[in-house]
Amino acid sequence: MKKRIIIAAVLVMLCGCSDKRTEITGEEHLCETSSAVTAEDISQEREKDYSYTIENGEAYIGKYVGEDTEVLIPENLGGCPVTGVNKRAFMSSGAVSITFPSGVKSIDGFRAPSAEVIHLPSGISELSYSALSYCAKLREIYIEDGGRYRVENGAVLTADGSGLVFLPPKMQGECFEVPDGVRWIADGACRGNCFTEIILPKSVERIGDSAFAYSDIKSITLNEGLLYIGEGAFSVCRRLTELYLPDSVESVGYGFADDNVKIEAYAEAEGLSYLNELDDVTYRNETLLQAAMRKGVKEQKNFIKNNNFWDHEIKFRIIFTDINGDDFPEMLSYPYGMGCKSFDVYYYSVETDSWLRSGSFDSDEGLCYYTAIYRDRKNDSCFQLQLAEGDYTIAEYAVKTMWNESGMFKEYVGYSSLFFPVGHHGSDGFVSYYRIGDRFETVVYSPEEFNSQKPWIDFRNMAEEYFSDCELLSEIDIADYFDMLSSTDDMVIYDGEFADKPNVTQKQEYDLTRPERKVIGEIGEQTIYEDDTALYIYDEELSYDDFRLLSQLPGLTALDIKKEGCVDLSGIELLKGLKRLNLYCDEYTNTQYLSQLSELEWFMVNAVPDMSFISDMDSVRVLEIYNTDDMPEDIFTPAYDMKGLEYLIVSKWNNNMTEEQEKNFMNKRPDVKLCFYKIG
């Protein structure tokens, strides 16, 4: 059974007798076989300065209660060797010098706020900064020879001299030279020191975390051969203003120096990527390529940092790839990550030493998956084309981007409808249409095709066909990078190898200035241009002359008319090339002319009580009737006679066809597929 004795003894000599009496608390235990502590074991004066316990024949000091400023901790207490000292034993003491007995093997977190000198035995087996970090006034430390540690130049080293373990924080002097042969400096080893200059020998390879943090150093000479600098190694060194990293440094830890410290580093060190986040870094031997890519990444990080994206942590993505064939990369930036709503293309300007945006798709439409630059041979102007898929609704968009005196000009040259599932659950496929310029095509995809990249590929092919008369100068099929982006968490991806500077002989400059467009007239306040291929006319009183004006547009394929009240459709028959028509009005007159639109494929119409005019629209393949609530039960009956009808879309966002209407329609037109909702 363990026996413990707590001794707070006063040894008394009575009547010249040699007998001693010990006041004992708890179970009695003696190191020797005798039942009393003899005078030879410990003197009365030394015994009274300590509160201690004895366990398994070893004394452990709980507290020093003496008043000496120079304390020599006894080798034995209570007849047992002292092997441990509580870390708070000298917390309230005014001891300036403390000497530990030989039986103490380790100390950790030792708190002696008044201690200036500490003597340690050779048997200390573990020693680190944390062992004496609370001895704020410590200026000297001594360790007996023959153990795992030794003292040189006032610093604690490992016995072989390869590691610097601890430097007293109040050690005197202006300059400290780390002893030659030291290869590593331990975590926190020189933390809070008072030296203004530190010189490292050529042997140092590694500086640990917080090694010199909170120090007074104004300058430190880092040696060639140094490989690693730990996290916070020079943090909160208020007087340190610059730091030269030798060519040999391969990596640094986060926050190794404060942000205001000027850093000079070697450009080729791949492990120094953290430096790119700092504001004042100079790189030696840096090529134009390295400088440009470093600058580009930093600009994108700052963009994210300086914009509050709803308090969410945003992961930006960058791809460096050569687009214009000058052997130098352009920068593809996804500031929101992979599934971004914004996609930007930048090129590097040597003249301005900056990245300039050559184009972007930053509207609400969604994910850009293709971008290209074309030259229009008719007027020798260039434009950027981008294809994107909506993120809120599954629909395609084609945007032509140019610039004029007012800035960026974007023209929607193409789009698709939302995809409509065929049948109640889309198990029969999905129907939509693609329109780019005057090209129009109804498309139907199986569920497997719909969930693949085929819609993107088809839309891109249609764009290429439409712009086949233009010269394709450069293109980026972003879809090619999606697998790459999804297969790695890297924020920056390098696609290919690049030259150190642009190949000027191959570089192509593109003038994306928008040429003047020919105006052919106006409808209300809306200007009509000769090259318009799709128009949205809102709240205008349309006349026959207006439709005649629109008939002068050779590429007009899509028309939306929205008006509260009645619209006179006389003259609409002049629009011979119309492929898609959307009428969102309260009433219509002269609807008989609609049947003369022989090329019309998609017809969307706001329901009116009398829908008989649709029965003769035999060219229509897809019919959408919306807002059928409160309409007559036979609202869909005229569609029975539409000879070319293939698909009937019966609602905008919910089901407006009753079960009885559906049953009747399918009995009459089993060949027509019903689409009950939009994907959105």
Order of alpha helices (4+ residues) and beta strands (2+ residues): beta-beta-alpha-beta-beta-beta-beta-beta-beta-beta-alpha-beta-beta-beta-beta-beta-beta-beta-beta-beta-beta-beta-beta-beta-beta-alpha-beta-beta-beta-beta-beta-beta-beta-beta-beta-beta-beta-alpha-alpha-beta-alpha-beta-beta-beta-beta-alpha-beta-beta-beta-beta-beta-alpha-beta
